Amino acid sequence: MTKRLIEPAEDPSFKPQVCSTCARERGVRGMDAYDYSPMQVLTGQPFGWYSGSDGELCPECMTKAIRAIRGQ
């Protein structure tokens, strides 16, 4: 199971992450509330938010990146 984010109301220091590709801020609802997991690729689930030392990717940009790699 993927980790769920803390609601902003629960943490006053909350600052949303920003997608390195499209500059969209990460929300707290829908797939934005979940982190990316490689299992999502294997099982066909919608992608969550990718966060790594190389930057952040929103679910939409992550989907585009995976499709580009697959040649779709």
BELURCOR-V999303 format. One record per helix or strand. SS is the DSSP state (@ for helix, = for strand). FROM is the first residue (numbers start at 1). LEN is the number of residues. If there is no record, write none. Layout:
# BELURCOR-V999303
SS;FROM;LEN
SS;FROM;LEN
This chain:
# BELURCOR-V999303
=;4;1
@;8;3
=;18;1
=;25;1
@;30;4
=;34;2
@;38;6
=;49;4
=;55;3
@;59;12
